Amino acid sequence: MQLKNILAGIENLKVRGNLDINIENIKNNSKDVKENDLFVAIKGYDSDGHLHIAEAIENGATAIIAEQGEFTREMLNEVPENITLILAENTRYALAISACNFYENPSKKFKLIGVTGTKGKTTTTYMIRDILEKQGIKVGLIGTVASYVGDRKVANNENTTPESLKLQEIFSKMVEEKCEVVVMEVSSQSLKLDRVAGCDFDIGIFTNLAEDHISEKEHSDMEDYFKSKVKLFKMCKKGYINADDVYAVTIPKMVPECDISTYGIDNYCNLLAKDITVTNQYVDFKVKIGDRNERIKVSIPGRFSVYNSLAAIAVAIQFDCSSENIKEALLNIRVPGRSELVDNKLGLTIMIDYAHTPESLEKILSSVKIYTKGRVISVFGCGGDRDKYKRPMMGEVSGRVADYTIITSDNPRTEKPEDIVNDIEAGIKKTNGKYECIIDRKEAIRKAIKMANKKDIIVLAGKGHEQYQEINKKRYPFDENKIVNEIIEEMG
C-alpha cells in the first residue's frame, strides 16, 4: 500500500521524504521489521522504540514514524536522507490509524460491539456471542481469554484488548471469515493508549466501575480510570449502561451524542430484572422481552450474573433475537475461569475464578458462602507490578468472608513473592480469619485439597482463564484445571 494512503486521516504530521512509496507491512518492534516496512516508534513503560530506529532501518525499514516530543536532533543523524521520516504528535494514535488504513478499515465491514467495565467484560462478551450464534449470526470474539471465530481460536491475546496493529489484523481475519458481528472487551488501557482509535463501534456496554488498575503504569486515579472508559461511548452509536452503578449513570450527560439505554435490578431502567433466585448451580430472574415477561435461567450462579445477562439481552433485543434463543444460550453458557467448577475424582467442589480485586473477591466468596454447607476455603494472591494498595484490602476481605484463607502467589512478575504475600497478610491480620501463607501456588492448592471435604468449597481466585504464571518477565505453564487434577493423582 502507498505510504500516503496509510497516513490518511492523521493530522499535523511533519514529513521529510517521499510519501509515494510502497509499504509492505507496518511494525512497532524493530526486530520484526523487514524490507520496505514502515516502523512506528512507540515510547512504552519499559522500552522506547525511538532508541531502536537505527535497528529498524538496518532491517529494511524505508519509512519511520516517530513522536515529535521524543525525537531528538541526535536521532535525526540515524535516519538517512533516502528514508522517509514522519513526525507525529502521538505515535500510538498514528499507529492505530495507520493500521486501520493498512487493513482497509475492517471494523466498518461488520457490526462491532465493545464491552468495558471493571468486572463482567469477559462473561458478557461470551453471553452476547452465544446468543447471537444461537440466532444464526456468525460472530467473532476478542478478549482476555483469546480471539475466536465461533469456537475456533484465531489468536492468543497478551492484553485484554490487543495492541492496535494486532487488533486490526484480527479484524481483517474476521472479515475474511465473513463474521457479521464482532464482540470485544475494551479495557481502560486500550482506550487511554489509543489501541482502539479508528475502530467503528456500533454498540458500547458499560458493566460497572470499581477500584482497579490504579498504579504508575496504568491509571493515576479513579477519575482517569473512569474517563478512559467513557471514551468508548464517544465512539459508539448506541450504548447500554448499568443503572445500578454510580459511575455509569453519569455517562448520558457526559456523552449526549450517544443513544444510551439502561439495565439493572434496583433502580429505574429500560431493562429490569425481577424475582431473582440464586442457587449453587444457577441464577434465574424475570425480564420483559418484547411484550412478555420471560423467566431466564443462567448457569453461572451469583447476582452479578444477572447484570451480565441483562447487558447481553439488551444487545440481543437490538438484533431481534428470539426469547427462546436467548434463554437457551444463557442456560448453557460456560466461560473459562469465571465461576468455573473443576471436575475431579475426589468429588470436591473446586471453583476457579478470575476475581483479582477486593470487590470481585468479596462478591465471589460471599456468593458461594450463601449455598455452601461446609467451609469456604479461599486460595489467592495478588499480581506484582500492579496497584499495591489493594493487597491488604483483599487480605481483609478474605479474612472476613472465608472460613480459611491460604495466601499465595499470583503473577509476581518482577516483585518478590514474599513481599506481595506480606502486603496481603497485613490486611488479613485486621480480621479474626484463620489463615496461612504458602508462597508456592501449587503447594497452596495442594494444602487446600488435603484439608477439604465434600461439604466445603475451594475458591482458587485471581488467575481464572490464565494458563501461565509470570515470574521475572518469563511465563511458566500453570493451568489450574490441570494442576488440581495432577495434585489429586499424586495424592493417589
ABEGO torsion letter per residue (X at the ends): XBAAAAABGBBGBBBBEBABBBBABBBABAAABBBGBBBBBBBBAABBAAAAAAAAAAAGBABBBBBAAABBAAAAAABBAABBBBBBABAAAAAAAAAAAAAGGAAAABBBBBBBEABGAAAAAAAAAAAAAAAGBBBBBBBAAEBBBEABBABBBABABBBAAAAAAAAAAAAAAGBABBBBBBBAAAAAAGAABGBBBABBBBABBBBBGBBAABBABAAAAAAAAAAAAAABABBBBBAABAAAAAAAAABAABBBBBBEAABBBABBBBGBBBBAABBBBBBBBEABBBBBBBABBEAAAAAAAAAAAAAAAAAGBBAAAAAAAAAABBBBGBGBBBBBAAGBBBBBBABABAAAAAAAAAAAAAABABBBBBBBBBBBGBBAAAAAAAAAAAAAABABBBBBBBBAEABBAAAAAAAAAAAAAABABBBBBBABAAAAAAAAAAABBAABBBBBBGAEABABBBBGGBBBBBBAAAAAAAAAAAAX
